[in-house]
Amino acid sequence: MALKIKKGDTVKIIAGDDKGKTGEVLAVIPSKKQVIVKDCKVAKKTVKPSEENKDGGFVNKEMPIDISNVAKVEGE
């Protein structure tokens, strides 16, 4: 089954905590039937110090949303 939502599409969240928000699709995970939407379902993740991030600390990260909970916005 091919997914109708692709990276770069604008979608609206139709279920869950972020219901009503719209955003751009950053990534599609076809094997799990999930999408990652910019600025939706944001979680605070702990990161260890590394070459890029010397101090470590907390990072806000978008988490996957089931594809059945989003609807493609037409005409944008």
C-alpha positions as CSV (number, residue, x, y, z in Angstrom):
1,M,0.0,0.0,0.0
2,A,1.4,3.4,-1.0
3,L,1.2,6.3,1.4
4,K,-0.5,9.4,0.1
5,I,1.5,11.8,2.4
6,K,5.1,12.6,1.4
7,K,7.9,14.7,2.9
8,G,7.3,18.4,2.4
9,D,3.5,18.1,2.4
10,T,1.4,20.3,4.7
11,V,-0.8,18.3,7.0
12,K,-3.3,19.0,9.8
13,I,-3.4,17.0,13.0
14,I,-6.9,15.5,13.4
15,A,-6.4,13.5,16.7
16,G,-4.3,13.7,19.8
17,D,-2.8,16.4,22.0
18,D,-1.9,18.6,19.0
19,K,-5.3,18.3,17.3
20,G,-6.0,21.3,15.0
21,K,-2.4,22.2,14.4
22,T,-0.9,22.3,10.9
23,G,2.7,21.7,9.9
24,E,5.1,20.5,7.3
25,V,6.0,16.8,7.1
26,L,9.7,16.4,8.0
27,A,9.9,12.6,7.5
28,V,7.8,9.6,6.6
29,I,8.3,6.2,8.2
30,P,6.4,3.8,5.8
31,S,7.3,0.6,7.7
32,K,5.5,1.9,10.9
33,K,3.0,4.0,9.0
34,Q,4.1,7.1,10.9
35,V,5.0,10.7,10.0
36,I,7.1,13.4,11.8
37,V,5.5,16.8,11.6
38,K,7.4,20.1,12.4
39,D,6.5,21.6,15.8
40,C,4.0,18.9,16.7
41,K,4.2,16.2,19.4
42,V,7.5,17.7,20.7
43,A,9.2,15.8,23.5
44,K,12.2,16.9,25.6
45,K,15.0,14.5,25.2
46,T,18.2,14.2,27.2
47,V,21.5,14.2,25.2
48,K,25.0,13.3,26.4
49,P,27.9,15.6,25.7
50,S,29.4,15.0,22.2
51,E,31.5,16.7,19.6
52,E,28.6,18.8,18.3
53,N,27.0,19.5,21.7
54,K,29.8,20.0,24.2
55,D,27.5,20.6,27.2
56,G,24.8,18.0,26.6
57,G,21.5,18.8,28.3
58,F,18.0,18.8,26.9
59,V,16.8,19.0,23.2
60,N,13.3,19.4,21.9
61,K,12.6,16.7,19.4
62,E,9.5,16.0,17.2
63,M,8.2,12.4,17.8
64,P,6.4,10.3,15.2
65,I,2.6,10.5,14.8
66,D,0.4,7.7,13.3
67,I,-0.5,8.5,9.7
68,S,-4.2,7.9,10.5
69,N,-4.1,11.0,12.8
70,V,-3.1,13.4,10.1
71,A,-4.9,14.7,7.0
72,K,-3.3,16.3,4.0
73,V,-4.2,20.0,3.6
74,E,-5.3,20.6,0.0
75,G,-4.5,23.8,-1.9
76,E,-1.3,24.8,-0.1
